[in-house]
Amino acid sequence: MKAAVWHGAKDLRVEEVEEPKVSEHEVKVKVKWCGICGSDLHEYLAGPIFIPTEEPHPISKDKAPIVMGHEFAGEVVETGEGVSKLKAGDRVAIEPILAPHSNGKYEDEKYNLSDLLGFHGLSGGGGGFSEYTVVGEHMAHKLPEELSYEQGALVEPAAVTLHAVRQSSLKAGDTAAVFGAGPIGLLVIEALKAAGASTIYAVEVSDSRKNLAEELGANVIDPTKADPVEEIKRLTKSGVDVSYEVTGIPDVLNQCINSTHNGGESVIVSIWESDASIEPNDLVIKEKTVKGIIAYRHVYPAVMELMKQGYFSGDKLITNKINLDQVVEEGFEQLAEDKSQIKILVKLE
């Protein structure tokens, strides 16, 4: 079968690989659509980050070259003998977390915090940029009839943002700021709306992304035209209740922290490629909190219910659809060069 295989930074090849087989608690999925994630782009441009290259990942037992793709949905075509929750023909969205599991379930309540954490499509074991892939039944969630396969490919990135908002201290009626209105930042805006944020500020430089953030209901601040910290404090009198950092840029992290009021909270959603320094007294003297989140846990059903209500809509966020053979030039290279692109989906059938 065809698959997009990562061999190294700037070396992603569409090539023939062996079709996978199921074991007892696994399901084989015919992939329909798979999104290109910011994490995928980081691996393509500057990897390896999550991709194991020296030693095999302890759960996937695999190392580079690996099949990429972890934001995907498809149809179950075969099940292992021990599978009880799914059957051939079921439409599923995949939760790609690799963590300790047994008998079709994750072993830990907070499985995303496992020291062995990995991701299907980043840490080996197959991936969504392939015609077929095999995952544990605990990783496959039935897709409601109301949701298309394209919408199913957005469940994974939406889960990141819903988890970020749920783990924050934000309450209905609170104010929030989102630093970075790329795909995840825009989805954070949607998650904040669902959580009842009263006012949302989005800090972004790209015109197309500013327009979309505004369309989603955020008050947009262009940091090239006004100091975002001063502007947020002018508009709110004291700062927002919670801020979310979604750029991975050191200077932006400090802006994010300083945009909250005394006693406020900042949540780091980004995966970082470099160190970032902060001024501890900004936290100590003003009793502020900074916390990080990784991926998600136990939120896929909630994400899909919110999607049925119109949140996280692909109509607004999907900016291009391509075929697997186009994944490098029209996918990864396009995302690297064109900031008007938000979410590019790859068709696998």
ROVO-373656 format. One record per residue (C-alpha): x, y, z. Coordinates in Angstrom, 3 decimals, always signed. Example, Ala and Ser with C-alpha at 12.3 -4.5 7.8 and 13.67 -1.06 7.14 Angstrom:
! residues 2
+----------+----------+----------+
!       px !       py !       pz !
+----------+----------+----------+
!  +12.300 !   -4.500 !   +7.800 !
!  +13.670 !   -1.060 !   +7.140 !
+----------+----------+----------+
END
This chain:
! residues 349
+----------+----------+----------+
!       px !       py !       pz !
+----------+----------+----------+
!   +0.000 !   +0.000 !   +0.000 !
!   +1.011 !   +3.663 !   -0.361 !
!   +2.165 !   +5.695 !   +2.631 !
!   +4.042 !   +8.917 !   +3.423 !
!   +7.217 !   +7.855 !   +5.213 !
!   +9.540 !  +10.149 !   +7.231 !
!  +13.185 !   +9.359 !   +6.631 !
!  +14.640 !  +12.583 !   +8.041 !
!  +14.133 !  +16.351 !   +8.135 !
!  +12.913 !  +17.533 !   +4.703 !
!  +12.874 !  +13.902 !   +3.591 !
!   +9.273 !  +12.665 !   +3.427 !
!   +8.587 !  +10.090 !   +0.723 !
!   +5.380 !   +8.596 !   -0.634 !
!   +6.311 !   +4.963 !   -1.156 !
!   +5.060 !   +1.407 !   -1.020 !
!   +4.998 !   -0.233 !   +2.422 !
!   +3.631 !   -3.501 !   +3.727 !
!   -0.075 !   -3.526 !   +4.637 !
!   -0.448 !   -4.020 !   +8.427 !
!   -2.148 !   -6.951 !  +10.152 !
!   -4.356 !   -6.907 !  +13.260 !
!   -3.688 !   -8.666 !  +16.558 !
!   -6.157 !   -9.575 !  +19.342 !
!   -7.260 !   -6.132 !  +20.583 !
!   -6.596 !   -4.146 !  +17.417 !
!   -8.650 !   -2.854 !  +14.517 !
!   -7.587 !   -2.255 !  +10.941 !
!   -8.750 !   +1.100 !   +9.604 !
!   -9.115 !   +2.188 !   +6.001 !
!   -8.057 !   +5.812 !   +6.347 !
!  -10.329 !   +8.336 !   +4.639 !
!   -8.850 !  +11.734 !   +5.573 !
!   -5.772 !  +12.767 !   +7.567 !
!   -4.822 !  +16.306 !   +8.588 !
!   -1.324 !  +17.769 !   +8.548 !
!   -0.555 !  +18.921 !  +12.101 !
!   +1.857 !  +21.600 !  +13.290 !
!   +3.781 !  +18.802 !  +15.006 !
!   +4.076 !  +17.008 !  +11.653 !
!   +5.391 !  +20.200 !  +10.100 !
!   +7.989 !  +20.604 !  +12.886 !
!   +9.160 !  +17.029 !  +12.278 !
!   +9.385 !  +17.692 !   +8.530 !
!  +11.287 !  +20.954 !   +8.880 !
!  +13.467 !  +20.335 !  +11.947 !
!  +12.922 !  +16.806 !  +13.234 !
!  +13.359 !  +14.458 !  +14.878 !
!  +11.375 !  +15.720 !  +17.878 !
!   +8.966 !  +12.912 !  +18.778 !
!  +10.133 !  +10.520 !  +16.071 !
!  +12.450 !   +7.807 !  +17.483 !
!  +15.625 !   +7.485 !  +15.433 !
!  +18.201 !   +5.769 !  +17.641 !
!  +16.133 !   +3.326 !  +19.721 !
!  +12.677 !   +1.911 !  +18.939 !
!   +9.767 !   +3.462 !  +20.829 !
!   +8.968 !   +1.165 !  +23.786 !
!   +5.315 !   +0.768 !  +22.799 !
!   +5.372 !   +0.815 !  +19.002 !
!   +8.680 !   -1.131 !  +18.911 !
!   +9.450 !   +0.974 !  +15.870 !
!  +11.910 !   +3.693 !  +14.832 !
!  +12.550 !   +5.831 !  +11.745 !
!  +11.770 !   +5.549 !   +8.944 !
!   +8.126 !   +5.757 !  +10.118 !
!   +4.739 !   +6.420 !   +8.523 !
!   +3.458 !   +9.864 !   +9.526 !
!   -0.049 !  +11.179 !  +10.242 !
!   -1.976 !  +11.278 !  +13.530 !
!   -5.065 !  +13.433 !  +12.809 !
!   -7.300 !  +11.004 !  +10.981 !
!  -10.608 !   +9.237 !  +10.591 !
!  -11.632 !   +6.191 !   +8.617 !
!  -13.631 !   +2.973 !   +8.405 !
!  -12.964 !   -0.197 !  +10.392 !
!  -12.415 !   -3.016 !   +7.898 !
!  -11.159 !   -5.788 !  +10.209 !
!  -11.076 !   -6.513 !  +13.943 !
!   -8.939 !   -8.736 !  +16.146 !
!  -10.465 !  -11.651 !  +18.035 !
!  -10.529 !   -9.766 !  +21.349 !
!  -12.248 !   -6.618 !  +20.051 !
!  -15.704 !   -6.132 !  +21.567 !
!  -16.618 !   -2.455 !  +21.036 !
!  -16.170 !   -2.129 !  +17.285 !
!  -17.040 !   -4.023 !  +14.135 !
!  -16.222 !   -3.848 !  +10.442 !
!  -18.047 !   -0.936 !   +8.843 !
!  -17.869 !   +1.367 !  +11.876 !
!  -16.800 !   +4.930 !  +11.139 !
!  -14.111 !   +6.032 !  +13.618 !
!  -11.955 !   +8.967 !  +14.674 !
!   -8.579 !   +7.893 !  +16.029 !
!   -7.091 !   +8.974 !  +19.360 !
!   -3.428 !   +8.371 !  +18.473 !
!   -1.857 !   +8.322 !  +21.941 !
!   +0.583 !   +5.496 !  +22.553 !
!   +0.619 !   +4.724 !  +26.285 !
!   +0.578 !   +1.523 !  +28.381 !
!   -2.583 !   -0.477 !  +27.649 !
!   -4.017 !   -3.944 !  +28.070 !
!   -7.187 !   -5.772 !  +27.042 !
!   -8.359 !   -2.889 !  +24.884 !
!   -7.968 !   -0.123 !  +27.496 !
!   -5.381 !   +2.417 !  +28.615 !
!   -3.930 !   +1.309 !  +31.956 !
!   -3.595 !   +4.744 !  +33.584 !
!   -6.335 !   +7.282 !  +34.286 !
!   -4.018 !  +10.084 !  +33.123 !
!   -2.601 !   +8.101 !  +30.232 !
!   -1.359 !  +11.212 !  +28.401 !
!   +1.139 !  +11.783 !  +31.229 !
!   +2.831 !   +8.414 !  +30.832 !
!   +6.631 !   +8.467 !  +30.748 !
!   +6.273 !   +6.200 !  +27.711 !
!   +4.021 !   +8.660 !  +25.850 !
!   +4.143 !   +8.477 !  +22.082 !
!   +1.819 !   +9.033 !  +19.142 !
!   +0.673 !   +6.778 !  +16.344 !
!   +1.980 !   +8.514 !  +13.242 !
!   +4.896 !  +10.169 !  +15.071 !
!   +6.393 !   +7.406 !  +17.204 !
!   +6.089 !   +4.492 !  +14.808 !
!   +3.595 !   +1.668 !  +14.505 !
!   +1.928 !   +3.058 !  +11.396 !
!   +0.158 !   +6.322 !  +10.718 !
!   -2.701 !   +8.134 !   +9.057 !
!   -0.849 !   +9.047 !   +5.870 !
!   -1.381 !   +5.517 !   +4.585 !
!   -4.174 !   +3.590 !   +2.918 !
!   -4.580 !   +1.333 !   +5.958 !
!   -3.319 !   +1.417 !   +9.517 !
!   -3.823 !   -0.711 !  +12.630 !
!   -4.573 !   +0.755 !  +16.068 !
!   -5.695 !   -0.586 !  +19.439 !
!   -9.464 !   -0.651 !  +19.899 !
!   -9.010 !   +1.781 !  +22.827 !
!   -7.756 !   +4.346 !  +20.291 !
!  -10.783 !   +4.221 !  +17.980 !
!  -13.913 !   +6.249 !  +18.776 !
!  -17.151 !   +5.808 !  +16.828 !
!  -17.892 !   +8.835 !  +14.702 !
!  -21.488 !  +10.119 !  +15.037 !
!  -23.577 !   +9.895 !  +11.859 !
!  -23.881 !  +13.685 !  +11.813 !
!  -20.112 !  +14.107 !  +11.328 !
!  -18.258 !  +13.597 !   +8.054 !
!  -14.899 !  +11.861 !   +7.782 !
!  -13.337 !  +15.283 !   +7.116 !
!  -14.789 !  +16.542 !  +10.384 !
!  -13.524 !  +13.361 !  +12.034 !
!   -9.975 !  +14.299 !  +11.040 !
!  -10.356 !  +17.484 !  +13.115 !
!  -11.285 !  +15.664 !  +16.340 !
!   -7.633 !  +15.193 !  +17.342 !
!   -6.515 !  +18.844 !  +17.147 !
!   -9.824 !  +19.976 !  +18.674 !
!   -9.201 !  +17.559 !  +21.567 !
!   -5.891 !  +19.329 !  +22.298 !
!   -7.678 !  +22.637 !  +22.695 !
!  -10.634 !  +21.361 !  +24.684 !
!   -8.223 !  +19.649 !  +27.088 !
!   -6.225 !  +22.901 !  +27.395 !
!   -9.323 !  +24.887 !  +28.333 !
!  -10.623 !  +22.191 !  +30.668 !
!   -7.294 !  +21.998 !  +32.491 !
!   -7.150 !  +25.771 !  +32.893 !
!   -8.878 !  +27.717 !  +35.649 !
!  -11.244 !  +29.453 !  +33.225 !
!  -14.878 !  +29.674 !  +34.310 !
!  -17.973 !  +30.798 !  +32.418 !
!  -17.912 !  +34.568 !  +32.146 !
!  -14.118 !  +34.881 !  +32.400 !
!  -11.921 !  +36.735 !  +29.909 !
!   -9.170 !  +35.063 !  +27.895 !
!   -6.333 !  +35.831 !  +25.488 !
!   -4.979 !  +33.481 !  +22.825 !
!   -1.461 !  +34.194 !  +21.559 !
!   -1.256 !  +32.753 !  +18.046 !
!   -4.201 !  +32.141 !  +15.718 !
!   -2.861 !  +29.209 !  +13.756 !
!   -4.895 !  +25.985 !  +13.576 !
!   -4.594 !  +25.199 !  +17.303 !
!   -5.065 !  +28.815 !  +18.386 !
!   -8.258 !  +29.096 !  +16.333 !
!   -9.535 !  +25.869 !  +17.865 !
!   -8.691 !  +27.237 !  +21.343 !
!  -10.990 !  +30.172 !  +20.522 !
!  -13.752 !  +27.692 !  +19.727 !
!  -13.109 !  +25.747 !  +22.936 !
!  -13.234 !  +28.989 !  +24.939 !
!  -16.566 !  +29.884 !  +23.368 !
!  -17.920 !  +26.470 !  +24.310 !
!  -16.634 !  +26.976 !  +27.879 !
!  -18.453 !  +30.294 !  +28.219 !
!  -15.630 !  +32.836 !  +28.021 !
!  -17.183 !  +36.300 !  +27.951 !
!  -14.465 !  +38.054 !  +25.917 !
!  -11.641 !  +36.497 !  +23.904 !
!   -8.615 !  +38.383 !  +22.582 !
!   -6.509 !  +36.867 !  +19.790 !
!   -2.943 !  +38.091 !  +19.165 !
!   -1.860 !  +37.370 !  +15.591 !
!   +0.138 !  +38.958 !  +12.722 !
!   -1.200 !  +37.076 !   +9.671 !
!   -4.037 !  +38.950 !   +7.950 !
!   -5.910 !  +35.809 !   +6.913 !
!   -5.638 !  +34.306 !  +10.392 !
!   -6.667 !  +37.600 !  +12.011 !
!   -9.753 !  +37.646 !   +9.806 !
!  -10.690 !  +34.103 !  +10.733 !
!  -10.120 !  +34.717 !  +14.451 !
!  -12.424 !  +37.704 !  +14.187 !
!  -14.983 !  +35.642 !  +12.295 !
!  -14.892 !  +33.111 !  +15.149 !
!  -15.714 !  +35.873 !  +17.629 !
!  -12.347 !  +37.011 !  +18.988 !
!  -11.182 !  +40.593 !  +19.406 !
!   -8.000 !  +40.718 !  +17.342 !
!   -4.777 !  +42.479 !  +18.323 !
!   -1.934 !  +42.836 !  +15.808 !
!   +1.358 !  +42.859 !  +17.802 !
!   +3.101 !  +44.727 !  +14.963 !
!   +0.743 !  +47.673 !  +15.472 !
!   +0.272 !  +47.701 !  +19.255 !
!   +1.959 !  +46.177 !  +22.286 !
!   -0.382 !  +43.263 !  +23.033 !
!   +0.171 !  +43.397 !  +26.809 !
!   -0.546 !  +47.114 !  +27.011 !
!   -3.528 !  +46.789 !  +24.677 !
!   -5.076 !  +43.897 !  +26.620 !
!   -4.606 !  +45.736 !  +29.895 !
!   -6.106 !  +48.900 !  +28.392 !
!   -9.154 !  +46.990 !  +27.176 !
!   -9.651 !  +44.940 !  +30.347 !
!   -8.364 !  +47.482 !  +32.919 !
!   -6.212 !  +44.849 !  +34.651 !
!   -5.572 !  +41.914 !  +32.293 !
!   -7.382 !  +38.731 !  +31.318 !
!   -8.236 !  +35.876 !  +33.651 !
!   -6.467 !  +33.201 !  +31.583 !
!   -4.091 !  +33.358 !  +28.623 !
!   -3.032 !  +30.581 !  +26.233 !
!   +0.367 !  +30.434 !  +24.482 !
!   +0.121 !  +28.726 !  +21.090 !
!   +3.184 !  +29.944 !  +19.159 !
!   +6.288 !  +28.415 !  +20.735 !
!   +8.059 !  +31.794 !  +20.510 !
!  +10.011 !  +32.829 !  +23.672 !
!   +9.091 !  +36.519 !  +23.563 !
!   +5.438 !  +35.629 !  +23.107 !
!   +5.523 !  +33.461 !  +26.223 !
!   +6.443 !  +36.511 !  +28.294 !
!   +3.703 !  +38.564 !  +26.657 !
!   +1.249 !  +35.778 !  +27.427 !
!   +2.227 !  +35.745 !  +31.113 !
!   +2.136 !  +39.529 !  +31.439 !
!   -1.272 !  +39.821 !  +29.765 !
!   -3.061 !  +38.267 !  +32.757 !
!   -4.157 !  +40.183 !  +35.845 !
!   -2.535 !  +39.659 !  +39.251 !
!   -3.370 !  +36.110 !  +40.296 !
!   -4.055 !  +35.119 !  +36.684 !
!   -3.050 !  +31.962 !  +34.834 !
!   -1.182 !  +31.226 !  +31.611 !
!   -1.424 !  +27.868 !  +29.831 !
!   +1.356 !  +26.707 !  +27.494 !
!   -0.126 !  +24.663 !  +24.654 !
!   +2.843 !  +24.784 !  +22.242 !
!   +5.507 !  +22.159 !  +21.708 !
!   +8.868 !  +23.965 !  +21.812 !
!  +11.975 !  +23.657 !  +19.657 !
!  +14.155 !  +25.880 !  +21.883 !
!  +14.575 !  +27.177 !  +25.429 !
!  +12.559 !  +30.127 !  +26.687 !
!  +13.385 !  +32.372 !  +29.632 !
!  +10.872 !  +34.053 !  +31.922 !
!  +11.194 !  +36.553 !  +34.747 !
!  +10.264 !  +34.630 !  +37.934 !
!   +9.250 !  +37.837 !  +39.720 !
!   +6.480 !  +38.299 !  +37.165 !
!   +4.984 !  +35.200 !  +38.768 !
!   +6.090 !  +35.582 !  +42.366 !
!   +5.186 !  +39.191 !  +43.084 !
!   +1.844 !  +38.946 !  +41.273 !
!   +0.964 !  +35.369 !  +42.358 !
!   +0.507 !  +34.197 !  +38.787 !
!   +0.360 !  +30.594 !  +37.619 !
!   +1.893 !  +29.001 !  +34.529 !
!   +0.946 !  +25.465 !  +33.564 !
!   +1.526 !  +23.182 !  +30.619 !
!   -0.708 !  +20.658 !  +28.901 !
!   +0.123 !  +17.751 !  +26.640 !
!   -2.334 !  +16.258 !  +24.180 !
!   -5.613 !  +15.174 !  +25.815 !
!   -7.371 !  +12.466 !  +27.757 !
!  -11.021 !  +11.389 !  +27.954 !
!  -12.250 !  +14.240 !  +25.724 !
!  -12.973 !  +12.693 !  +22.317 !
!  -16.681 !  +12.033 !  +23.077 !
!  -17.123 !  +15.625 !  +24.310 !
!  -15.358 !  +17.045 !  +21.233 !
!  -17.663 !  +15.116 !  +18.907 !
!  -20.762 !  +16.252 !  +20.806 !
!  -19.601 !  +19.869 !  +20.502 !
!  -18.979 !  +19.310 !  +16.796 !
!  -22.591 !  +18.201 !  +16.417 !
!  -23.545 !  +21.594 !  +17.866 !
!  -21.414 !  +23.428 !  +15.300 !
!  -18.164 !  +23.987 !  +17.181 !
!  -14.758 !  +23.228 !  +15.566 !
!  -16.309 !  +23.426 !  +12.100 !
!  -14.243 !  +22.172 !   +9.205 !
!  -16.082 !  +24.582 !   +6.893 !
!  -14.150 !  +27.427 !   +8.535 !
!  -10.834 !  +25.717 !   +9.298 !
!  -10.090 !  +23.427 !   +6.332 !
!   -8.345 !  +25.548 !   +3.691 !
!   -7.211 !  +22.844 !   +1.254 !
!   -7.753 !  +19.188 !   +0.400 !
!   -5.096 !  +17.198 !   -1.446 !
!   -4.219 !  +13.631 !   -2.437 !
!   -1.459 !  +11.569 !   -0.817 !
!   +0.835 !  +11.998 !   -3.830 !
!   +0.675 !  +15.789 !   -3.247 !
!   +1.479 !  +15.626 !   +0.482 !
!   +4.989 !  +17.101 !   +0.245 !
!   +4.682 !  +19.949 !   -2.274 !
!   +1.018 !  +20.877 !   -1.815 !
!   +0.924 !  +19.921 !   +1.863 !
!   +4.038 !  +20.351 !   +3.997 !
!   +5.809 !  +22.864 !   +1.739 !
!   +2.626 !  +24.876 !   +1.303 !
!   +2.052 !  +25.080 !   +5.064 !
!   +5.649 !  +26.168 !   +5.604 !
!   +5.424 !  +28.969 !   +3.042 !
!   +1.797 !  +30.155 !   +3.080 !
!   +0.421 !  +31.407 !   +6.416 !
!   -3.049 !  +31.788 !   +4.905 !
!   -3.304 !  +27.996 !   +5.073 !
!   -4.950 !  +26.741 !   +8.269 !
!   -5.716 !  +23.035 !   +7.982 !
!   -4.790 !  +20.920 !   +4.974 !
!   -6.444 !  +17.503 !   +4.748 !
!   -5.019 !  +14.570 !   +2.805 !
!   -7.399 !  +12.180 !   +1.051 !
!   -6.373 !   +8.520 !   +1.259 !
!   -8.904 !   +6.760 !   -0.961 !
+----------+----------+----------+
END
